[in-house]
Amino acid sequence: MPGPMTDLTRLRIALTAFFALDGFVFAGWVVRIPAIKEQTGASAGDLGLALLGVSAGAVVTMTLTGRLCRRYGSHPVTVACAVLLALSVTLPPLTHSVPALGAALFVFGSAYGGINVAFNSAAVDLVRALRRPIMPTFHAAFSLGGMIGAGLGALVAGSLSPTRHLLGLGVIALLVTALAGPTLLRQAPPRPPDDHAPESPGTRTPESLNPHTRRLVIVFGLIALCTAYGEGALADWGALHLQQDLGSSAGAAAIGYSCFALAMTIGRLTGTTLLERFGHTRTVVIGGSVAASGMLLGSLAPALWAALLGYLITGLGLANLFPVAVERAGTLAGPSGVAVASTLGYSGMLLGPPAIGFMAEWFSLSAALTSVAVLAGLAALIGLGTRRVN
């Protein structure tokens, strides 16, 4: 018995490292958006279209990644996508036009979407094997990585060029992959202790799912969509709102995303306890409601401190919605469920950047960000409809 538990512990540590790395790299890119916007001379609408490349690349890749995970396993696919992520994050600062930036972000988004499906599929297998709702802890590592990445970005924003900064992130990502990757490559995805079937649910294809299961997967995917819209909005536009609408410095604007990431980390570190005590439905309903109120404050407050408080509240509310949605979809349909929920989720990010960019030009950026509150409230309502699935 000690042997298998040691293997599961090592696997958990390795997966946690990849989740943290993903957040670290993504946040490092996010805090340099204002500098790259200036570098390319993009308007708010143009930047929204360029940012569409990240979400478009992610959505296009996710379904393919689900198939690759079923064929080759989620562990090697995770490692391969991590290498691509490390290389692609260095591309955006090398561009000097909106079309070139959009193309570079499409490649980056493809790597980002691929690794999200792969390591979430691996995490679902581990959650089922351990028989505990530990999915939020993996996403807490992502948020912690994001907080560190954003904090580092705030420190170097005034002294280090985006090119050198993101090149450094790429090198760090390759080093982490070299250290954590072998653990995943050596171990096959674990099965629950009582799973003696020749084929685990994680290997089922979309065609083998019954209509009821497909509908449930889509419902959880809609919760992920509403959540990812909010996360993407704060990542892509949160710093710009603080800098442009509230007159903060570049460093203070970067700290705004750090506050959001810190709240997400705290919320997800307590996520397992919340899920064990309240269950999936109440966790989603309460979280969506809290996020909606927080984003109204964050987007409409006239003072920097109040906006930062709103970002914190929003982070706490959104923290566990996406992990719950992906876990439930993955439990129902394996990598296929993760791919569907993730694809729908990042469709929220696909719609978010251009929608907020266009609304910012029509009204204002602060008004556009209130759409995050609307979708967070919608996630709470959808979650209420899943109360019989827990």
C-alpha positions in Angstrom: 0.0 0.0 0.0 2.8 2.6 0.7 4.1 2.2 -2.8 0.9 3.2 -4.7 0.3 6.1 -2.3 3.8 7.3 -2.8 3.2 7.2 -6.6 -0.1 9.1 -6.2 1.6 11.7 -4.1 4.4 12.2 -6.6 1.9 12.4 -9.4 -0.1 15.0 -7.4 3.0 17.1 -6.9 4.0 17.0 -10.6 0.5 17.9 -11.7 0.4 20.8 -9.2 3.7 22.0 -10.7 2.2 22.1 -14.2 -0.9 23.9 -13.0 1.2 26.5 -11.2 3.5 26.9 -14.3 0.4 27.5 -16.5 -0.8 30.3 -14.3 2.7 31.8 -13.9 3.3 32.0 -17.7 -0.2 33.2 -18.5 -0.1 36.0 -15.9 3.4 37.0 -17.1 1.9 37.6 -20.5 -1.2 39.4 -19.1 0.6 42.1 -17.2 2.6 43.1 -20.3 -0.6 43.6 -22.4 -0.5 47.4 -21.9 3.1 47.6 -23.1 2.5 45.4 -26.1 -0.7 47.4 -26.9 1.5 50.5 -27.1 4.2 48.7 -29.1 1.7 47.7 -31.8 -0.3 50.9 -31.7 -3.6 49.1 -31.3 -6.9 50.7 -30.3 -9.1 49.0 -27.7 -11.1 47.3 -30.4 -8.0 46.2 -32.3 -6.5 44.8 -29.1 -9.7 42.9 -28.5 -9.5 41.3 -31.9 -5.8 40.4 -31.3 -6.6 38.9 -27.9 -9.2 36.8 -29.7 -6.2 34.8 -31.0 -5.6 33.4 -27.5 -9.1 32.1 -27.0 -9.5 31.0 -30.7 -6.3 29.0 -30.5 -7.4 27.4 -27.2 -10.9 26.5 -28.4 -9.6 25.1 -31.7 -7.1 22.9 -29.9 -9.2 21.6 -27.1 -11.3 19.1 -28.9 -8.1 17.8 -30.7 -6.4 17.5 -27.3 -9.2 15.4 -25.9 -8.7 13.0 -28.7 -4.9 12.9 -28.2 -5.4 12.2 -24.5 -7.6 9.2 -25.3 -5.1 7.9 -27.8 -1.7 8.6 -26.1 -2.7 9.4 -22.5 -3.1 12.7 -20.7 0.4 12.6 -19.2 2.6 12.7 -22.3 0.2 15.2 -23.9 0.6 17.5 -20.8 4.4 17.4 -21.2 4.3 18.1 -24.9 1.9 21.1 -24.5 4.1 22.5 -21.7 7.1 22.6 -24.1 4.9 24.4 -26.7 3.6 26.8 -24.1 7.2 27.7 -23.0 8.2 28.4 -26.6 5.1 30.3 -27.7 5.0 32.8 -24.8 8.1 34.4 -26.2 6.4 35.3 -29.5 4.0 38.3 -28.6 6.7 40.9 -27.9 8.4 40.1 -31.2 5.4 41.5 -33.1 4.8 45.1 -34.3 1.3 44.9 -35.8 -2.1 43.8 -34.8 -2.3 40.9 -37.3 1.1 39.6 -36.3 0.2 39.8 -32.6 -3.1 37.9 -33.3 -1.2 35.2 -35.1 1.4 34.9 -32.3 -1.4 34.8 -29.7 -3.2 32.0 -31.7 -0.1 29.8 -31.3 0.2 30.7 -27.6 -3.5 30.0 -27.1 -3.2 26.6 -28.8 -0.6 25.6 -26.3 -2.6 27.1 -23.4 -5.8 25.3 -24.4 -4.0 22.0 -25.0 -2.3 21.9 -21.7 -5.5 22.8 -19.9 -7.4 19.9 -21.3 -4.5 17.5 -20.7 -3.6 18.3 -17.1 -7.3 18.7 -16.1 -8.0 15.2 -17.6 -5.0 13.8 -15.6 -6.3 15.6 -12.4 -9.8 14.1 -12.8 -8.2 10.6 -12.9 -6.3 11.4 -9.7 -9.4 12.8 -8.0 -11.3 9.7 -8.7 -8.4 7.5 -7.5 -8.0 9.4 -4.2 -11.8 9.7 -3.7 -11.6 13.3 -2.4 -12.7 16.5 -4.1 -9.2 17.9 -4.4 -9.7 19.5 -7.9 -9.7 23.1 -6.4 -6.2 22.6 -5.0 -4.8 22.1 -8.5 -6.5 25.3 -9.7 -5.3 27.0 -6.5 -1.8 26.2 -7.8 -2.7 27.8 -11.1 -3.9 30.9 -9.3 -0.8 31.0 -7.0 1.3 30.8 -10.1 -0.7 33.6 -11.6 -0.3 35.7 -8.5 3.5 35.2 -8.5 3.7 35.8 -12.3 1.7 39.0 -12.0 3.7 40.2 -9.0 6.9 39.6 -10.8 5.5 41.4 -13.8 4.7 44.4 -11.6 8.2 44.5 -10.3 9.9 44.4 -13.7 7.3 46.3 -15.7 9.3 49.6 -15.5 12.8 48.2 -15.9 12.6 45.1 -18.2 11.4 45.0 -21.8 8.5 42.6 -22.6 10.9 40.7 -24.9 13.4 39.9 -22.1 10.7 39.3 -19.5 8.7 36.8 -21.6 11.9 35.1 -22.8 12.8 34.6 -19.2 9.4 33.0 -18.5 9.9 30.6 -21.4 13.2 29.5 -20.0 11.7 29.0 -16.5 8.8 27.0 -18.1 11.3 24.7 -19.9 13.2 24.1 -16.6 10.0 23.2 -14.7 8.9 20.8 -17.5 12.3 19.1 -17.4 11.9 18.6 -13.6 8.2 17.6 -13.4 7.7 16.0 -16.8 9.5 12.6 -16.1 7.1 11.8 -13.2 4.1 12.1 -15.6 5.9 10.2 -18.4 6.8 7.3 -16.1 3.3 6.8 -14.5 0.1 5.8 -16.2 -3.2 7.6 -15.1 -4.5 5.9 -11.9 -7.8 4.2 -11.5 -10.2 4.2 -8.6 -9.5 1.3 -6.2 -12.7 -0.6 -7.1 -12.4 0.0 -10.8 -12.0 -3.5 -12.3 -13.6 -2.8 -15.6 -11.4 -3.3 -18.7 -12.2 0.3 -19.8 -12.5 3.2 -17.4 -15.0 6.0 -18.0 -12.1 8.3 -18.9 -11.7 6.5 -22.2 -15.2 7.0 -23.4 -15.7 8.9 -26.6 -18.4 11.5 -27.2 -20.3 9.1 -29.5 -20.6 6.5 -26.7 -22.3 8.9 -24.3 -26.0 8.8 -23.8 -28.0 12.0 -24.5 -28.6 12.7 -20.8 -24.9 12.6 -20.0 -24.1 14.8 -23.0 -26.7 17.4 -21.8 -25.1 17.3 -18.3 -21.7 17.8 -19.7 -22.9 20.8 -21.7 -24.6 22.3 -18.6 -21.3 22.1 -16.7 -19.6 23.6 -19.7 -22.0 26.6 -19.6 -20.9 27.2 -15.9 -17.3 27.0 -17.1 -18.2 29.5 -19.9 -19.6 32.1 -17.5 -16.6 31.7 -15.2 -13.9 31.8 -17.9 -15.5 35.0 -19.3 -15.0 36.6 -16.0 -11.4 35.3 -15.5 -10.5 36.3 -19.0 -12.0 39.8 -18.7 -10.0 40.6 -15.6 -6.9 39.1 -17.0 -7.1 41.0 -20.3 -8.8 44.2 -19.3 -8.5 44.5 -15.5 -5.1 46.2 -15.5 -6.1 48.5 -18.3 -9.3 49.5 -16.4 -7.2 50.5 -13.4 -4.7 52.4 -15.4 -7.0 54.0 -18.0 -10.1 54.8 -16.0 -8.8 55.3 -12.5 -5.4 56.8 -13.4 -3.2 54.2 -11.6 0.4 53.6 -12.5 1.5 50.6 -14.5 2.8 48.9 -11.4 -0.4 49.5 -9.5 -2.5 48.2 -12.4 -0.5 45.0 -12.5 -1.1 44.6 -8.7 -4.8 44.6 -9.5 -4.5 41.2 -11.2 -2.3 40.0 -8.3 -5.2 40.8 -5.9 -7.6 38.8 -8.1 -5.2 35.9 -8.3 -4.5 36.0 -4.6 -8.3 35.8 -3.9 -8.6 32.9 -6.4 -5.8 31.1 -4.7 -7.3 31.5 -1.2 -10.7 30.5 -2.5 -9.4 27.4 -4.2 -7.2 26.3 -1.2 -10.4 26.2 0.8 -12.3 24.6 -2.0 -12.0 21.0 -0.9 -13.3 21.9 2.5 -16.2 23.9 1.0 -17.1 21.0 -1.4 -17.0 18.5 1.4 -19.2 20.6 3.6 -21.7 22.3 1.2 -21.6 20.1 -1.9 -21.1 21.1 -5.5 -24.4 23.0 -6.0 -24.3 25.3 -3.1 -20.6 26.0 -3.7 -21.4 27.1 -7.3 -24.5 29.2 -6.3 -22.8 31.0 -3.5 -19.7 31.6 -5.5 -21.5 33.0 -8.5 -23.5 35.4 -6.3 -20.4 36.6 -4.5 -18.6 37.1 -7.8 -21.4 39.1 -9.3 -21.5 41.6 -6.4 -17.7 41.8 -6.3 -17.5 42.7 -10.0 -20.1 45.4 -9.8 -17.9 47.0 -7.2 -14.7 46.4 -9.1 -16.0 47.9 -12.4 -18.0 50.8 -11.1 -16.0 52.0 -8.0 -14.5 55.5 -8.5 -11.5 54.8 -6.2 -8.5 52.5 -6.8 -8.8 50.9 -3.3 -12.5 50.0 -3.8 -11.8 48.6 -7.3 -9.1 46.4 -5.8 -11.5 45.2 -3.1 -14.0 44.4 -5.8 -11.3 42.3 -7.7 -10.6 40.4 -4.4 -14.3 39.6 -3.9 -14.7 38.6 -7.5 -11.8 36.3 -7.2 -13.2 34.6 -4.1 -16.5 34.1 -5.8 -15.2 32.7 -9.1 -12.5 30.6 -7.4 -14.2 27.2 -7.4 -16.7 27.4 -10.3 -14.4 26.3 -13.1 -12.8 23.5 -11.1 -16.2 22.1 -10.1 -17.5 22.3 -13.7 -14.5 20.6 -15.2 -14.3 17.9 -12.5 -18.0 17.0 -12.9 -17.8 16.9 -16.7 -14.6 14.8 -16.5 -16.2 12.4 -14.0 -19.1 11.9 -16.4 -17.2 11.6 -19.6 -13.4 11.5 -19.0 -11.1 13.5 -21.4 -14.1 14.0 -23.7 -16.1 15.7 -20.9 -13.1 17.8 -19.9 -12.6 18.8 -23.6 -16.3 19.8 -24.0 -16.4 21.7 -20.7 -13.1 23.4 -21.4 -14.1 24.3 -25.0 -17.3 25.9 -23.8 -15.4 27.5 -21.0 -12.8 29.1 -23.2 -15.6 30.1 -25.6 -16.3 32.5 -22.8 -12.8 33.8 -23.2 -13.3 33.8 -27.0 -16.4 36.0 -26.7 -15.1 38.1 -23.8 -12.1 40.0 -25.2 -13.7 41.4 -28.4 -17.1 41.9 -26.7 -15.6 44.0 -23.9 -13.4 45.8 -26.4 -16.4 46.8 -28.5 -18.5 47.7 -25.5 -15.6 49.8 -24.2 -15.6 51.8 -27.4 -19.4 52.1 -27.5 -19.9 52.9 -23.7 -16.9 52.7 -21.4 -14.5 50.0 -20.1 -16.0 50.2 -16.7 -19.5 49.6 -18.1 -18.3 46.8 -20.3 -16.8 45.0 -17.2 -20.2 44.8 -15.6 -21.0 42.0 -18.1 -18.8 39.9 -15.9 -21.2 40.3 -13.0 -24.2 39.4 -15.2 -22.6 36.1 -16.3 -21.4 35.3 -12.8 -25.1 35.6 -11.7 -26.1 33.4 -14.6 -23.6 30.7 -13.5 -25.2 30.7 -10.0 -28.6 30.1 -11.6 -27.4 27.3 -13.8 -25.6 25.8 -10.8 -28.9 25.8 -9.0 -30.3 23.6 -11.8 -27.7 20.9 -11.2 -28.7 20.4 -7.6 -29.8 16.8 -8.3 -26.5 15.8 -9.8 -24.4 16.0 -6.6 
